[in-house]
């Protein structure tokens, strides 16, 4: 079965950095675009970033553009999100998802990884 396991979430100070990872299994990872999606406390899902299957093209939500970088290592079946210059509004549970600019939950979503940016 498709499995996506996020990791790397932590408490970080405003202006700090974190690197999230997503380990994928159960499908041919290199054939699919991937996305990062987040959900802030009490809020709905927000698409964050997407990357094409080979990694040649990326896209970002306006709220994170210039601060976050999505990447992937198809040899390791892993997706990454480098988050720099973090802001309190980045506080959320972060999920990876299969597909381009994914905005809705699917059956393969994992538990996510929690990121907290202190005020």
Phi, psi and omega in degrees: 000156177294131178223134178230123183236112180272150176205168176105351180294148184195178171273132181219149178280152174307137183089351181277186184227151173216153175236117178265149177234153176224117177265124184250146176205165177088004177202167180280093187306318185292351181265357186237139165294155180226156181226157165249136179228147180226160177223111178285157180305126179073006182245171177275178179291142178229120174294137185249309187200159178215156180217141179288170189300322180268347180092012184281344181219141179227161179215148184223147170294149181303327184292340183240355183301131181090347180246325183253150176226122177266144178206172179209156174233098184293334177292334180256358185055045183231144176243146183228157172221109175272121183245117179242164178049049188291148183240157178305326180289354173279352178300122184182169166269128183256133180238146166260154183211149179278125179129169182266122179053050178293134182233353183234149179295145175233170183294341183268357181296141178269203183278345183080175177228133189272129177242128177235123176252115187291150179275000000 
